[in-house]
Amino acid sequence: MPTTVSTDGTTLGYTRIGTGPALVLVDGAMCYRGSTPNDAIAKELAGRFTVFTYDRRGRGESGNTLPYSVEREVEDLAAIVKEAGGEAGLFGISSGAVLALEAAHRGVPVNRVAVYEPPFVVDGTREALTAGYTAKLEKAVADGNSGEAVRLFMRVGVGLPGPMVAMMRLMPAWPKLKRVAFTLPYDNAVMDGNQAGRPLPDERWSGIAAPSLVVDGGKSPQWMRNGVAQLAQRLPGSTYRTLPGQTHLVKAQALAPVLAEFFTPR
């Protein structure tokens, strides 16, 4: 697999498939190449685009130079965009959507940016994530208790029912999740406090000049759809789309045509 190097010397593993305009896909929490919805989305889009997927730092074949900062992750994305030719379309899913927004806001050269369901908590329709959650998550990681970190994220961060999380511990994917549990505070930092039940700041991503597309699923929980709708209001000139019947676990076959239409050069 090809690699590139970020500004701080971190090696980043990436995959390039397809032909056409460059498009970079950004994963959410604990996802990496081979265990991510972006792999399926890349395959759906490869007939029309040159699609880049990559392992965010600390995952898969990428390094994990410390100390961590969101700025370093933005530099990582800039390195992948450079590999893509110096400018690219940018798509992010879940917390990766927020990283994509941050990269575009900070001037990474993108011509269009699309996001699917950034998990903002902007009102009282679900329990807010407080500083207490962050402290517990960071303590579990610092103590090397990766299983507890994943449990906290799934139970409190995602909001899954307790019995479902208990069953997940018995599934083959659980050890894989534990291996990247130490990156969960990274995604928490990317979210930048925007899961605390408060409205999104008006000018938070005012640096985004590229056309933007904001997408959610029609069957996703109301709290998530509220946050997505509010984001669309905060991005001037953005397009807001809802995919009927889809949830946060969006099907590539449902999302890819919408992305293809948006990223096709006009």
C-alpha positions in Angstrom: 0.0 0.0 0.0 1.3 3.5 -0.8 2.2 5.9 2.0 2.9 9.6 2.4 4.3 11.7 5.2 2.5 14.5 7.2 4.1 17.7 8.3 5.2 16.3 11.6 6.8 13.2 10.0 3.9 10.8 10.6 3.6 8.1 8.0 0.1 7.9 6.5 -1.2 4.8 4.7 -3.7 5.4 1.9 -5.4 3.7 -1.0 -6.1 5.1 -4.4 -8.7 3.6 -6.8 -10.6 4.7 -9.9 -10.2 7.4 -12.5 -11.5 10.9 -12.8 -11.5 14.0 -10.5 -9.8 13.5 -7.2 -12.0 12.8 -4.1 -10.7 12.2 -0.6 -12.9 10.3 2.0 -12.5 10.8 5.7 -13.5 8.2 8.3 -15.2 8.6 11.6 -14.3 7.2 15.1 -12.4 3.9 15.2 -12.7 3.3 11.5 -9.9 2.6 9.1 -9.3 1.0 5.7 -10.8 -2.4 5.7 -13.3 -1.7 8.5 -15.2 1.3 7.3 -18.2 2.4 5.2 -15.9 4.6 3.2 -14.4 1.5 1.6 -17.8 0.6 0.1 -18.4 4.2 -0.9 -15.0 4.4 -2.7 -15.9 1.3 -4.7 -19.2 2.8 -5.8 -17.5 6.0 -6.9 -14.4 4.6 -8.5 -16.0 4.5 -11.9 -16.2 8.3 -12.0 -13.6 9.6 -9.6 -10.0 8.9 -8.4 -10.9 8.1 -4.8 -8.5 8.3 -1.9 -9.1 6.6 1.4 -6.6 6.7 4.2 -5.9 5.6 7.7 -6.2 8.5 10.2 -3.3 8.7 12.5 -3.1 6.0 15.1 -5.1 3.5 12.9 -4.2 0.8 10.4 -0.9 1.5 8.6 -0.6 5.1 9.8 1.7 6.3 12.6 0.8 8.2 15.8 3.3 10.9 16.5 2.5 12.6 19.8 1.3 14.9 21.2 -2.0 14.7 19.3 -3.8 17.9 18.1 -6.6 18.5 15.7 -4.1 20.7 13.7 -2.0 17.6 13.1 -5.0 15.8 11.7 -5.7 18.7 9.4 -2.1 18.5 8.2 -2.6 14.8 7.6 -5.5 15.6 5.4 -3.5 18.2 3.5 -0.8 15.6 2.9 -3.4 13.2 1.3 -4.8 16.1 -0.8 -1.3 16.8 -2.0 -1.0 13.1 -3.1 -4.3 13.6 -4.9 -2.8 16.4 -7.0 -3.0 19.4 -4.8 -6.7 19.9 -4.8 -9.6 17.5 -4.3 -13.2 17.0 -3.4 -13.6 16.1 0.3 -16.2 13.9 2.0 -16.4 13.0 5.7 -18.7 10.8 7.6 -19.7 11.0 11.3 -16.8 12.7 13.3 -14.8 12.5 10.1 -17.3 14.9 8.7 -16.3 17.4 11.3 -12.6 16.9 10.5 -13.4 17.5 6.8 -15.2 20.7 7.7 -12.2 21.8 9.9 -9.8 21.1 7.0 -11.8 23.1 4.6 -12.2 25.9 7.1 -8.4 26.0 7.7 -7.6 26.3 4.0 -6.8 22.8 2.9 -7.3 23.1 -0.9 -10.7 21.5 -1.6 -13.1 22.4 -4.4 -16.2 20.9 -2.8 -16.9 19.4 0.6 -19.7 17.0 1.6 -20.5 15.5 5.0 -22.8 12.8 6.2 -24.3 13.1 9.7 -21.7 14.8 11.9 -22.9 13.8 15.4 -23.6 17.2 16.8 -25.8 17.5 19.9 -27.4 20.9 19.6 -30.5 20.7 21.9 -32.1 18.6 24.5 -33.4 15.8 22.3 -30.6 13.5 23.7 -28.3 13.6 26.7 -25.5 16.0 26.1 -21.8 14.9 26.4 -20.2 16.7 29.3 -16.7 17.2 30.5 -17.4 14.3 32.8 -17.7 12.0 29.8 -14.4 13.3 28.4 -12.6 12.8 31.7 -13.8 9.2 32.0 -12.9 8.4 28.4 -9.4 9.9 28.8 -8.9 8.1 32.1 -9.8 4.7 30.5 -7.4 5.3 27.7 -4.6 6.5 30.1 -5.2 3.4 32.3 -4.9 1.1 29.2 -8.5 0.0 29.7 -9.4 -0.1 26.1 -12.5 -2.2 26.6 -13.9 0.4 29.0 -13.1 3.2 26.6 -15.0 1.4 23.8 -17.9 0.7 26.2 -18.1 4.4 27.3 -18.0 5.6 23.7 -20.7 3.1 22.6 -22.9 3.5 25.6 -22.6 7.2 26.4 -21.0 8.8 23.3 -23.2 7.0 20.7 -26.1 6.3 23.0 -26.6 2.6 22.3 -28.6 0.6 24.9 -26.7 -1.2 27.5 -27.7 -4.7 26.5 -26.6 -4.0 22.9 -23.2 -2.9 24.1 -22.9 -6.0 26.3 -23.6 -8.2 23.3 -21.0 -6.3 21.2 -18.3 -7.5 23.6 -19.0 -11.0 22.4 -18.6 -10.2 18.7 -15.5 -10.8 16.6 -15.2 -7.0 15.9 -14.7 -6.1 19.6 -10.9 -6.8 19.7 -10.5 -4.7 16.6 -12.3 -1.8 18.3 -10.2 -2.2 21.4 -7.0 -1.9 19.3 -7.9 1.6 18.2 -9.7 2.7 21.4 -6.8 5.0 22.3 -7.8 7.2 19.3 -11.3 8.0 20.8 -10.1 11.1 22.6 -8.8 12.3 19.1 -12.4 12.3 17.7 -13.6 13.9 20.9 -11.2 16.7 20.3 -12.3 17.0 16.7 -15.9 17.5 17.9 -14.7 20.6 19.7 -17.4 20.6 22.4 -20.2 20.6 19.9 -22.0 17.7 21.6 -22.9 19.7 24.7 -26.6 20.4 23.8 -25.9 24.0 22.7 -26.5 25.5 19.3 -23.6 25.5 16.9 -21.6 28.7 16.8 -22.7 30.9 13.9 -19.3 31.5 12.4 -17.5 28.3 13.4 -16.8 27.2 9.8 -16.9 30.6 8.2 -13.6 29.9 6.4 -15.3 27.4 4.1 -15.5 29.0 0.6 -16.1 25.8 -1.4 -19.7 24.6 -2.2 -20.9 22.3 0.5 -23.4 19.4 0.8 -24.9 18.3 4.1 -26.7 14.9 4.2 -28.6 12.9 6.8 -30.7 9.8 6.9 -34.5 9.9 7.1 -34.5 7.2 9.8 -31.7 8.6 11.9 -32.5 9.8 15.4 -34.0 13.2 15.7 -31.2 14.6 17.8 -28.7 13.8 15.0 -31.0 15.2 12.3 -31.4 18.4 14.3 -27.7 18.9 14.4 -27.3 18.2 10.7 -30.0 20.7 9.8 -28.5 23.3 12.0 -25.1 22.8 10.3 -26.7 23.3 6.9 -28.1 26.6 8.2 -24.6 27.7 9.3 -22.9 27.0 6.0 -23.7 29.7 3.5 -24.9 28.3 0.2 -24.9 24.7 1.3 -27.3 22.1 -0.1 -29.1 19.9 2.5 -30.3 16.4 1.4 -32.1 13.7 3.4 -31.8 10.1 2.2 -35.1 8.3 2.8 -34.9 5.1 4.8 -31.2 5.6 5.8 -29.6 5.7 9.2 -26.2 6.6 10.5 -25.1 3.2 9.1 -25.8 4.5 5.6 -25.7 2.2 2.6 -23.1 3.0 0.0 -25.5 2.4 -2.8 -27.9 5.1 -1.4 -25.2 7.7 -0.7 -22.8 7.3 -3.6 -25.2 8.6 -6.3 -25.8 11.8 -4.3 -22.1 12.3 -3.8 -21.4 11.6 -7.5 -23.9 14.2 -8.6 -22.4 16.8 -6.1 -18.8 16.2 -6.9 -19.1 16.0 -10.7 -17.5 19.1 -12.2 -20.1 21.6 -13.5 
